[in-house]
Amino acid sequence: MTEAKLHAGGCHCGKVRYEVTTAVEAALGCNCSMCSKKGSLLTFVDEGAFTLKSGESELTDYQFNKHNIHHTFCRTCGVTSFARGTFKDKKMVAINVRTLDDFDLDAVKVKVFDGKSL
Ligand SMILES: [Zn+2]
């Protein structure tokens, strides 16, 4: 088991910055119609483990399908750092692990997440 630790991350231009406490054990490649275009790799955390440090007003909120996930992206640089939503009645945040600072993507397994069926 990887231990949970504090990670910082954010978008490309630096307006959106966040912190998250989690153990990233795998990166989920979602097969939904949007993620398959975007190439985000996700890890899911409880809402309480996530803190948006800056950039709330910089986010554009994009919704589609059942509108239960808020797919946010930075309106300046376009990078998706995270999405907020309710998964199985729990408020969760899906972090795009590609936006974590100093994160070694080669150190984790990439698995398929069946977002298409949600
Ligand atoms: Zn940005």
Residues whose N, C-alpha, C, O or C-beta is under 5 A from the ligand:
A	BS01	ZN	C11 H12 C13 G14 K15 V16 C74 T76 C77 G78
